Amino acid sequence: MSRVILVDDEPNILSSLRRALVAMPVETFGGSLSLETFTNPLMALARAREQPFDLVISDYRMPEMDGVSFLVQLRELQPDIARLILSGYADLGALIEAINRAQIHRFLAKPWDEADLRLAIQQALAHRALLMENARLADLVRVQQGKLTRTALALKRLEQENPGITRVKRAEDGGIELDFEDLAGLDPESL
């Protein structure tokens, strides 16, 4: 299953993009598709702190944050996510910035061609899968050579499956600091 996140500040574009992806054959995504959409990049980043994704397709121009800044922050949270940018503007400077800063896989023009979009998605997911497999094999070699412990490998996999789970905030006295806003539905007084 491929987990895909779509981010565009225009709800009509987002709906159209969603319909386009849902209409694609499941082979495009290597099986089934799980799709989440956001009109606000900050909300998308908040969700990415909770859930790993395989692919993101983001608009370039958004009022809260431009697509490159969004993808740079998303890449910090999820370094292995495949990144595509959509733009209605043919700006060479924006394209260069997206490639250099956000390390995008492709820059797609709006309106998009369905076949080109499908091919870009397939290529981005295949490239990601290859990179993930190479990293997995390299980690196994490091374990065999004694350069990586099995515990460190398990923590790395845990972090990939559940972003942020291995990051612990410590107080000066060594205690663990809890972010009560992240503990949705829990009363701080009950802890």
C-alpha positions in Angstrom: 0.0 0.0 0.0 1.2 3.5 -0.8 0.4 6.3 1.6 0.1 9.6 -0.4 -0.4 13.1 0.9 -1.7 15.9 -1.3 -1.3 19.6 -0.4 -2.8 22.5 -2.3 -4.5 25.6 -1.0 -7.1 25.5 -3.7 -9.9 23.0 -2.8 -10.9 22.6 -6.4 -7.4 21.6 -7.5 -7.1 19.3 -4.6 -10.4 17.6 -5.4 -9.4 17.2 -9.1 -6.0 15.8 -8.1 -7.7 13.4 -5.7 -10.1 12.2 -8.4 -7.2 11.7 -10.8 -5.2 9.6 -8.3 -8.2 7.5 -7.2 -9.0 6.8 -10.9 -5.5 5.4 -11.6 -5.0 1.7 -11.6 -3.8 0.3 -8.2 -0.6 -0.9 -9.9 0.4 2.8 -10.2 0.8 2.7 -6.4 2.2 -0.9 -6.1 -1.1 -2.2 -4.7 -3.6 -0.2 -2.8 -3.7 3.6 -2.2 -4.2 5.5 1.1 -4.8 9.2 0.3 -4.9 12.2 2.6 -5.5 15.8 1.4 -4.7 19.1 3.0 -5.4 22.7 2.0 -3.0 24.0 4.7 0.7 22.9 4.6 1.0 23.4 8.4 -1.7 20.9 9.0 0.0 18.5 6.6 3.2 18.8 8.5 1.4 18.1 11.8 -0.1 15.0 10.2 3.4 13.9 8.9 4.6 14.0 12.5 2.1 11.3 13.3 2.0 9.2 10.1 4.6 8.1 7.6 3.9 8.7 3.9 5.5 7.3 0.8 4.7 10.2 -1.6 3.8 13.9 -1.4 2.4 16.0 -4.2 2.4 19.7 -3.2 1.4 22.9 -4.9 4.3 25.4 -5.3 2.5 28.6 -4.4 0.4 28.6 -1.2 -0.3 31.5 1.1 0.9 30.0 4.5 4.1 28.6 3.1 5.5 28.0 -0.4 5.8 24.5 -1.6 9.6 24.4 -1.4 9.7 25.5 2.3 6.9 22.9 3.0 8.8 20.1 1.3 12.1 21.0 3.0 10.3 20.8 6.4 8.6 17.6 5.4 11.9 16.1 4.3 13.3 16.8 7.8 10.4 14.9 9.3 10.4 12.1 6.7 13.6 12.0 4.7 12.5 9.0 2.6 9.3 10.5 1.3 9.1 10.9 -2.5 8.4 14.6 -3.4 6.6 16.1 -6.4 5.6 19.7 -6.9 2.8 21.1 -9.0 2.8 24.6 -10.3 0.8 26.8 -12.7 3.8 29.0 -13.1 6.8 28.2 -15.4 9.5 29.8 -13.2 13.0 28.5 -13.8 14.2 29.9 -10.5 11.4 28.1 -8.6 12.3 24.9 -10.3 16.0 25.2 -9.5 15.1 26.0 -5.9 12.8 23.0 -5.6 15.4 20.7 -6.9 18.3 22.0 -4.8 16.5 22.7 -1.5 13.6 20.2 -1.4 15.3 17.6 -3.6 12.1 16.9 -5.5 11.7 14.0 -7.8 9.7 15.9 -10.5 8.2 19.4 -11.1 4.8 19.0 -12.8 2.9 21.8 -14.6 -0.7 22.7 -13.9 -2.9 21.7 -15.6 -1.3 18.3 -15.5 -1.5 15.6 -18.1 -3.0 12.4 -16.5 -0.5 10.1 -18.2 2.4 12.3 -17.2 1.2 12.5 -13.6 0.7 8.7 -13.5 4.2 8.1 -14.9 5.8 10.7 -12.4 4.1 8.9 -9.5 5.2 5.5 -10.6 8.8 6.6 -11.1 8.9 8.5 -7.8 7.5 5.5 -5.9 9.8 3.0 -7.7 12.8 5.3 -7.0 11.8 5.5 -3.3 11.4 1.7 -3.1 14.9 1.2 -4.6 16.5 3.7 -2.2 14.7 2.1 0.8 15.9 -1.4 -0.3 19.5 -0.1 -0.7 19.4 1.4 2.7 18.0 -1.8 4.2 20.7 -3.9 2.7 23.4 -1.4 3.7 22.1 -1.6 7.3 22.3 -5.4 7.2 25.9 -5.2 6.1 26.7 -2.7 8.8 25.1 -5.1 11.4 27.2 -8.0 10.0 30.4 -5.9 10.2 29.6 -4.8 13.7 29.3 -1.1 12.8 25.6 -1.0 13.7 23.8 -2.8 16.5 20.6 -4.6 16.1 19.0 -2.3 18.6 20.0 0.8 16.6 18.6 -0.9 13.5 15.4 -1.6 15.3 15.1 2.0 16.4 15.8 3.2 12.9 12.9 1.0 11.5 10.6 2.1 14.4 11.3 5.8 13.5 10.5 5.1 9.8 7.2 3.4 10.7 6.2 6.0 13.4 7.9 9.3 12.9 9.0 11.0 16.1 8.5 7.9 18.3 12.2 7.6 19.1 12.7 11.3 19.9 12.4 12.0 23.6 12.5 15.4 25.2 14.5 15.4 28.4 14.3 18.0 31.2 17.5 19.3 32.9 17.0 16.8 35.7 16.9 13.9 33.2 13.1 13.4 33.4 11.0 13.0 30.3 9.1 16.1 29.2 5.6 15.5 27.8 3.9 17.7 25.3 0.3 17.6 26.5 -1.0 19.0 23.2 0.3 15.9 21.5 -1.6 13.7 24.0 -5.0 14.5 22.4 -7.9 13.7 24.7 -5.8 13.1 27.8 -6.2 15.4 30.8 -2.8 16.5 32.1 -4.1 16.3 35.6 -4.8 12.6 35.2 -1.2 11.8 34.4 
